[in-house]
Amino acid sequence: MTFDEYQVAARSTAIYPEEMRVVYPTIGLAGETGEVAEKVKKTLRDAGGTFDGERRDAIAAELGDVLWYVAMIAADLDLSLDQVARLNVEKLRSRAARHRLHGSGDNR
């Protein structure tokens, strides 16, 4: 499955008001990333940082929710998820070629 195929399939499950485009999935993304972080934190606290199959599956499920919200934000902005992924890889390759992977800021 490509990112674009995923985006189309995921879009068919999007139920939120048209006037909340971009805003609704952005708020959802913030919540879901927090859930990923919580599962990782609890793995550190309760399992000494060991990601067993059950913990990995739980995190994978949350990452799927993160992906859904990213796909919806992109769709609401008329961006294809394949395009977003391609642009990100190009940006990272450029930074690597210029030895700028470390540091901070968008324009490095």
Secondary structure, DSSP 8 states (H G I E B T S, - for coil): --HHHHHHHHHTT--S-GGGTTHHHHHHHHHHHHHHHHHHHHHHHHHTT---HHHHHHHHHHHHHHHHHHHHHHHHTT--HHHHHHHHHHHHHHHHHTT-SSS-SS--
